Amino acid sequence: MALSTTIKTMSSGIRKRRRRKAIVALLYNRLMKMHSKLPKSSQLSSSSLLLPPQVCVKNSLYKDPVSDTFSRLSSSHIFSSRPLSAAGQRNPQSPEQFALAQLLGQPISWSLATSLTMKSERTLRPRRVNGGSVEQRTRKGHLSGITKTWPGKHSGLKSKGMYNPRNLCYRRSVMQAFLHLPQFMQWIKHHWKDSAYPCRNANGLPSKKIKITPDCPACRMRRLIGLYWDKDSTQNEVPRTALRQFDLSLLHANNPDFPLSAGNQEDAGEFYRFLRDTFTSASNTQAWRNQSDALFEMDLRVHDVCGNTAQAGCGRRTQRPDPGFGLILPVEGNKDTINRAIERYFSPSTVEKHCDSCKSTVGHSSKALIESAPEILVLQLIIYHPNGRKKRTDVHFDRWLDLKRFQRDRTGNLKYKLSSVISHAGPSVKSGHYIVHVSGPEGFFVISDQDARKSTPSAFTAPKQRHPSYKTSFDPYLLTYTKTES
């Protein structure tokens, strides 16, 4: 070993021993100060007191069976006055351990707090409580790496219009809603860009050669996000080539529940669900599907109580899961509110069902509670009668929504903020026209196909939505909310 290295090693050892002695001396002085303040009846005898570190001597009786390391450091250790063991050795303790043992052995004196001590106490910020059910916390873990920030440098970016070649206003309005959900866009950005979430091609097998699968809607949406929020673009409209490529990729989704037809108007609510299911199946990994459920799926638990009072001892309580995409809310009367519609949705109802306990089919009291809520909540309003005639109901809603009281576990907050409003004008949801009101980085915009106009907060939450290009009013149909942390 070089001489310089040896000197450095020796110097380091000397510094460590000095620091160790200084720490022990400081601890000893503080313990002695605390001991002197105790009543004489509670003080220890002089034989039980700690020895100061200056008089601690090396215990020659101690033999380390492993190495001589401890013998070099024994001068810095404090030994208790306990009797020797059968082998004639003492059991060494570290200074911290022995001091803690002595401290715990002394009685604790309590004094009443006064207004002066209360005011002089350090004020700490209350710790955030991670409330909610186990399922809710598990969902939060699935999305731990997905932020809620807008993609890229969004300062100065404005919402854009989308070209509608035929009757695709239902599609463009839903696409606008997705493109104004920051956490959804951050999630899609991981698709196929991250090896953990590979893309699936048309035959269901993961493709490993290319990073964009032409017939994958998630790949096309990821590309569309980059073009929509491009800070270098000066266009007020999304490139039509990208829209055409996205529309073509939807033809490969092969969803029998929503067969896409050429040029026909469809229900925007059905297309919202179709697009969410399409993005969920874009990758064949369980982690990807767990993230999709955490983003969009509302997990309810329906609690049923048997109402058979004739059978003694019945009243059996059962619960069943009821997961789904958002909430479907009927509206009533000439004037209604979202809060009242949600209250009706979660109020108890009576359902006829078979009871396995009393073996009879009777009415059950049924009540749904939220087990775990999604990050993105879609509310679909039933604005049509069963016969297809449109309701004349003015639905009022706010930018904020609090669902805490409808949770099974109410220890956690559950607040949402309005992100977009898809509205409809026409005799049926499969005819007429759709527009969308969105909240973006640069405020509010009302968009009808490729025509995007600046809007106001009051127009954003108006019961009758309007666009400057149309004289008629539009009825709110699909409301999208995003969960907030406050």
N, C-alpha and C positions, 0 to 999 in steps of 0.2 A: 504494500500500500504506500502511496506517495506521502511524503512528509506533510504537504499542505492539506491533503485529505484527512490525515490523522489529527492534525491540529483543529481542523473544522469540526471533526467528530467529537473531540474532547470538549471543545468550546460549547457545542450544542448540548452535550450532557451536563455541563456545569450550569448552563442557563436553565435547563429543565429542573435541575435539583433546587436551584435558587427560587424559581417560580413556585415549586411545590412547597418549599419551606415558607414562603411568603403567604401562600394560600392557607396553609395550616395555621400559621400565626394569626392571620386575620380571623379565621373561624374561631380560634381559641379565645381571642379577645372579645369577640361578640358574644360568645357563650358565657364567658365570665361576667360580662356586663349584664346580660339577662339574668344570670344567677344571682347577682348582687341585689337586683331589684325585687327578688322574691321575699316573702315573709321569712323570718328566721326559722319558723317551724317547718317551712317547706324546703329550706336549703339543705343541700347534701353535706355530709361530713367531709372534713379535710382529706380523709383517706380515700374518699370516692371521687374527689375532684380530678379533672384532667391535668396531666403534667404539661407544662409549656413545652413547645417544640425545642427550645434551646437545651433542655435537660434530658431529652429523649436520647437514649443510648442504644447502640446496636445490641440486639439480643443474641448473645453467642450460643444460647441453647437451641435456637431455631436452625434447622437444617432443611433446606429445600431439596426434596427428592428429585426435582426435575433439573434445576439449574441453579446457578449462583446469582441469578438476576435479583431476586428479592433481597438477598443479603446486602447487595449494594445500595438498595433503597430503604433498608429497614430503619435507618436513622431518621427518616421523614415520617415514619408511622407511629401512631400512638397506641400503646398497649393498655388494656384495662387492668384493673387490680384484681381480676379474678384469680382464683387459685390455679396452680400449675396442673396440667393434665397428668395422667398416669405415666406418660413417657417423660415427664419433666419438662414439657414444652408448653408455651403459651400459644393460644390461637390468635394470630394477628388479624386485625381488622383495618380497613382503610380509614383514614380520618373522617371521611364523610359518613361512613356507616356507623362508626362509634359515636360521632357527634349526634347523628340522628337518633341513635338508641338512647343516649343521655337526654336528649330533648324530649323524646316521647315519654320518658319516664318521669318527667317533671309535670306537676299539675299546671293546667292552663287557667289563668285568671282572666275573667271577663269583666268589661266595664260597659255601662249603659251608654248608648250613642246620644249625643246632644245635637242641637241644631248646628252648632259650630262644626262638629265633626262630620255631620251630614253634608254641609256645604263645602267642606274642605276635601271630601272624598273625590277621587278622580272619576269624572263622568265618562262612562264607556258607551260606545255605540251598541245598541241591542243586537245580539247575534241573530242572524237569519235562521229561522227554524225550517228545516226541510220537512214540511208536512205532506199530507196526502197519503193515499193508499200505497201499498207495496208495488202494485202494478203501475201506478203513476210514477213512482221513483224509478222503476225499471225502464219505463218508456223514456224518461229523461236521460237515462244512461245510454240508451240506443242512439240518441242524438247529441251526445256530448261533443263530438267533433264537428258539428254542423252549426255554423253561426247564423244569426238573424240579421246580418248586415247586408246592404245592397251590394251587388257584385261590382268590383272595380271602383274607380273614382267616379262616383255618381253626381258630384257637385255640378249643377247646371244642366243636368240631363232632364229632358222633358219626355212625357209619354208620347207615343207615336200612333198613327193610324195603320190599318191593315186593309189591303185591297180585297174586295169581295167580288169575285167574278160572276157569281150567280146567287142563289139563296143560301149563303153561308154566313149570314149575320149571327146565327146561333153559335156557330163555331168560333168566329172571330171574337165575340164577346167573352166566351169562356177562356180562350187563349189569352186575352188581355187580363183576365182575372189571375191566371197562373203567372203571368209575367210581372205581376205586381205583388208577388209573395216572395220576399227575400230569402226566407229559410228554404222554401221549395227550390228556388234557383240554386242556392248553395248545395243542396242535396243532389240535384241533377248534374251539377258540375263534376261530381265524383264519379258519375256513371262512365265507365269505360276509360276514363282518364286515370282511374285508380285500378290497379290490378286486382284489388279485392272485390270489385264489382264489375266483372266482365259482361260484355254485351251478348245477347242471344240473337242469332240470325233467324231467318224465317223457319228453318226446320227445328228450332229449339236447341241447337248446339252452340256452345260458346265459340266465338270467332277470335282467333289470336293474332291474326296477321295485320289487321287494319284497326284504326281507332275510331272510325265512323262507319257504322253499318247503314247503307242507304235505306233499307226498309225498316229501320228502327226508329219509332217516334221519339224515344228518349234521346237518341243521338241527334236527331234533327232539332229537338227542342233545345238541347244544349248549344247547338249552333245558332239557333234563333235568338237565344238570350244574349249571346255576344254581339249580334247585329242590332238588336233592339236597343241595348244600352251602350252602344259604341260612342265613346266620348268624342271621337274624331268625325263622326257623321253629322252632316248639316241637313239631312233629309227629315221631313216630317212624317215619312211613311217607311214602313219596313220593306226591304227589297222583295219584290214579288217572286223572284226565283226561289228564295228561301221559303216563302209561304207555299209555293207550289210543291216543293220537295217535301215539306211537312205533310201536306194534304195527301200526297202519294204514299207516304210511309204509313198513314193510317189505314190504307187499304189492305196492308199485310197484318194488321192486328188480329184478324180472324176472331172477332168477338160475336158469337151468335146472338147475344142479348141486345146488341145494337148494330144491326147490319147497316153499313153506310150506303146510301143511295146516291145516285148521280143527280145533283141539282135540286133535290127536294129539301124543303124546310123541315127541321127536326126540333125536338124539345131540347132546350139548352140544359135543363136539369139532367136528362138522360145522358147527354153528351159529356157533362161534367163528370159523372160517374164512370162513363166509358173511358175517358182520358185518364182518370186516376188509376183505373184497373190496368190500362195499357202501360202506364209508367211503372206500376208495381211489377208487372211480369217482364220488364225489360231486362232484368238480371235474374239468374236462377239461384242466387245465394240467399240463405235465410237472413243474413244480416241486412241485406237490401230490403227484404219484405218487412222485417221488424221496423226499420226506419220509416217505411211507407205507412205502416199501421200507426206508428207514433205520430206521424204528421197529420193523418187524415181520419183515422177511425175513432168513432165514439163508442166506448165500451160501457154499456149499461148493465145493471143487475136488476132484474124484475123480481120483486118479493111478493109472493102469493100467500094468502091466509085463507084456509078453508072456512066457508061460512055455514057449515052444517051444524046448527045448534041443537037439532033433535038427537044427534048421536053424541052421547056423553063422552067427554074426553077428546073430541076432535077439535078442530081449529089448527090443524097442522100447518106449519110454516115451511115453505120451500122457496128456493130462489133459482133463477135460470139466467144464463147470459143472453144478452141481446145486443151484439155488436152491429155497427152500421156506419154508413158514410153520412156524417152530419145528422141533422134533425129535420124532419118533415113536419111543418107546423100549419094546421088549418087556421084560417082567419075568419072572424065572425062579425056580423053587423055592418053598419055603415062606417064605423070607426073602430079601429083596433090598434093594439100596440104589440111589439115583439115581446115585451116583458109579460103581458097578460097571456099571450099565446104559449110562452114557455111555461108559465104557471099552470095552465090547463094541461099541458103535455105531461108534466110531472105530478099532477094531482092524482089521488087514488081513483081507481075505476073498478067496476065489477065485471068479471068475465066468467062464463060458464066453462067448467073443465072438470075432468075426472079426478077424484081424490084417491090416492092409493092407500090412505089410512082407513077411511070409512067406507071405501068401495062404492061411492055414489058420485053422480055428476050434479054438482051444485055450484052456486055462485061463489066465486073467490074474490076477495079484496086484493087488487093488484096495484102495486106502486113501483115505479122505476126510479132508480138512483144511479148517479154517475159513479162508476168504479174508477175509470181513468179517462181523461179527456184528451182530445188531440191538440196539437199545436195550431192547426188550421181548422176552423169550424165553419162548415157550410150550412146555412139555414135555407131550406127551400119552402116557400110559402105556397099553400094550396089556394090559388086565386080563381079557381074554376069550380062550378057546381058539378055534381056527378053527371048531369045531362050535357055537360060541355059549355054551358052558358057562363060567361065571365062574371065574377062577383064585383060589385060596386063598393068595395071596402077601401077606405083610406088607412093604410098601415103606417103608423108612426114608429120611428126607431131612433136610437141615439148612436153616437160613435163608440160608446163604451157599453160593455155587457158583463155583468157579474153573475156567475153561476155557482158560487161557493155554497149557497144554501141547498143546492140540489145534489151535492156530493154525499156519498155514504160516509166517507171520512172527511170531516170538515176542518181538519187542522191545517190544510193548505189553501192558499188563495187560488182563485180560478177566475181571472179577469181577461177579457178579450177587447181588442180594438178593431174597428171596422176598416176593412181594406178595400173592398169593392162592392158595387151594387149593380147587378144585371137586371134590367127592366124590360118590360114587353108591352107592346101595343098591338092589338088585333083581336079577332074573334076567338082564336084558340092558340095554344102554345106551339102548334105546328104550322102556324101561318102568322102573317103580320110581320113585325120587325122587332129586333132586339138592339138595345144600346147598353153601354156600360159606363158607370161612374167609378173612377179609380183614385186612389191616394198614392202619389208617387214621391220621389225625392224632391221635386219642385212644386209640390202642392197638389191640387185637385184638377182632374181633367174629365170631361165628358166626351165619350168617343162613340161615333157611329161609323163602323167600317173604317175607311181611310180618313175620315174627318175628325180630328182631335182638337177640342177647344178647351181653353182654360176655364175653370169653374171656381165655385166658392164653397166654403164649409156648409153654409145653410142649404145650398142646392144639393150637396152631397147626401144629406140626410132628409131631403124633402119627401113627403108621402107620395107626391106626384113628380116623377122625374121628367126632365125636359132637355131637349137638344135644340140649339138654334136653327138647325136645318128643318125642323118639323114643328108644325103648329099644334099637333096633338100631344097629349101627355102620355107618359109611360108608367106602368104599374111595377113596383119593385117585386122581383120574383126570386132571385138568388142573392143572398147576402153572405159575404165571406169575411170572417173575422180571424185575427191572429192573436195568439195568447201573449200576454205581457207578463213581466216578472214582478211588477209592483202589485 
